[in-house]
Amino acid sequence: MNVCKQNCECIHVEPFRTITKTYSGLENEATETVVDNKARTIEVKLKPQQYQSKYAFPNIGDSAIIYIDVKENESYRWDEETKQYVCIGADYRKIKIINGGTAKNG
């Protein structure tokens, strides 16, 4: 860390010179680490969690993870406030009725 010459508490940050592809950081079933030497970046991505059914989801979810019900082709997120899974995406071909609200014909 280099300190600013004006005696303030500024921090000088230098760009990466080289990133090793043999990253040995935290790896688990929920994250994937992507190292890109050309762009000089390290990115940690959350992997979607796929289950055969929404009934196989963990009892308590993680709000940072998207859960996928493979059988029904639906995506869910965990709501910390209500402690429930909320459907955020489904196969559009399963939609039977679209409620147009209070729109009136012309």
N, C-alpha and C positions, 0 to 999 in steps of 0.2 A: 504494500500500500504506500503510495506516495502522497505526501501532504502538500497542499497548495503553498506556493512561495509567498503568498500574501498573509501568512499566519492565520488563516481561517481553518475551519474544519472540513474543507472540501476534500473529496476523495478522487484521485485520478484512477480511472479504470482503463486498462489496456485491452485491446482485442486479443482473442485467442491466436496464438501462432500455429499451434498444432494440437489436434485432438487425437488421442489414440483410439483406434477401433476396438481395442481390448478393454472396454469400459467394464469395471468390476463393481458397479454400484448395486443398489437394491433392485432385485428382480423378483417378481411374484406373479401370481395368476391374474392380477388386476392391472398390471402395468407393463409397458414395453418401452425400452430405451432405444432411441434412434440417434446414432452419431453420424453427422455429415461433415466430413473434413473440408469439402469444397466451400460449403456455406459457413463453416466454422461454428456449428451449432450442436447442442445436445438437447434432444427433445424427449420428454417422458410422456407417453400417450397412455390413456386408459383404454384397456381392451374391453369391448362389449362382453358382458357375461351372458352366455347362451345356455338356456335350460330347456328340457323337453316339454315343460309345462310351467305356467306361472305358479302352480302349486308346489313346484320344486325350488322356488326362490328361497333364499335364507329368510328366517323369521324376522330378522332385523336387517334392513338393507343399508346401503351407503349412498348418500345423496350425490356423490361424485361419479357414480357408476350407472350406466344404462343397462338394464336387464332385458333380455330378449326371450320371449316365449316362442320357441321354434315351431311348435305344433300349430299354434294359432297365428303365427307371423305377426306378433304384436310387441311393441317396445314399451317399457315401463321405466319410471324413475321413482326413487324412494323419497317420500315427503317426511321430513324430520318432525314437522309440527303435528301431523295427524298420525304418524307412525304407520303409514299405509303406502302401498305401491299405487302409482297413478299412471294410467295408460296414456302415452304421449304419441303413439302411432300405431296404425293398424292397416291391414291390407284394404286398399280402397275398393276392391271388387266385392267386399263383403257388405258395403253400405247399401241398405235397402231404401231408406228414406232420408232426404236432406231437408231439414226444416229451414225454410226461407225466412223465418221471422215474421215481422208484421208488414212485409212488402205487399203492396196492392197492385193488381193488374191495371194497366194503363188507361 
